[in-house]
Amino acid sequence: MNKIYSVRPARYAKGKMVVSKIESDGYKSRFGRLVEVLGGKWVHRDHGYQLSPTKLAKFEQLFADGWDGSFFGDRLIAPKNLCGKNVAMY
């Protein structure tokens, strides 16, 4: 499977995982919006977002299913094929 992100253990936080985008153009994509909605925090030392293992599993499932994060606020946006139209989920 060809993923656009990589996952590794965090170097400076015990029990956390770091997820980072493999290729970046500097703009926040669906990857960045979704991981921030789930509570991921950017850590410059690790060059990625820190998440707990349970939130990482939730992120991977939602990302594979096509969910997105809102541009404004902390809301999940359902994929278009899930409900027929793009509806914000709280």
SVG drawing of the C-alpha trace seen along z (x, -y; Angstrom):
<svg xmlns="http://www.w3.org/2000/svg" viewBox="-27 -29 41 31">
<polyline fill="none" stroke="black" stroke-width="0.4" points="0.0,0.0 1.4,-3.4 0.9,-5.7 1.4,-9.5 2.5,-9.6 4.9,-7.8 4.6,-6.7 7.3,-6.2 7.8,-6.4 8.3,-9.8 11.9,-10.5 11.1,-12.9 7.7,-11.7 7.3,-8.3 4.3,-6.3 3.6,-8.7 3.8,-8.2 4.8,-10.7 3.0,-10.8 4.4,-13.0 3.6,-13.6 6.2,-12.2 6.0,-14.9 4.9,-18.4 4.4,-21.5 4.0,-23.8 0.2,-23.9 -2.0,-22.1 -3.8,-19.2 -6.5,-16.8 -3.8,-15.0 -2.9,-18.0 -6.5,-19.1 -7.6,-15.6 -4.7,-15.0 -5.2,-18.4 -8.9,-17.8 -8.0,-14.5 -5.7,-16.4 -2.4,-16.0 0.2,-18.6 3.0,-19.6 6.4,-19.0 9.2,-20.6 11.9,-18.4 10.3,-15.3 9.1,-17.0 5.6,-15.7 2.4,-15.5 2.5,-13.7 -0.5,-11.4 -1.2,-8.7 -1.4,-5.2 -5.2,-5.1 -5.6,-8.4 -3.2,-7.2 -5.4,-4.2 -8.5,-6.4 -6.6,-8.7 -5.6,-5.9 -9.1,-4.5 -10.7,-7.9 -8.1,-8.8 -8.6,-5.5 -12.3,-6.0 -12.0,-9.5 -12.9,-11.8 -11.6,-15.3 -11.1,-18.0 -12.7,-21.4 -10.7,-24.4 -12.2,-26.4 -12.8,-24.8 -12.4,-21.3 -15.0,-19.4 -14.9,-16.2 -16.4,-16.4 -17.9,-13.2 -16.9,-11.9 -19.3,-12.6 -20.0,-9.0 -21.0,-8.3 -24.2,-10.4 -24.7,-11.7 -23.6,-15.3 -20.7,-16.8 -22.1,-17.2 -20.0,-18.5 -20.1,-16.0 -19.5,-17.3"/>
</svg>
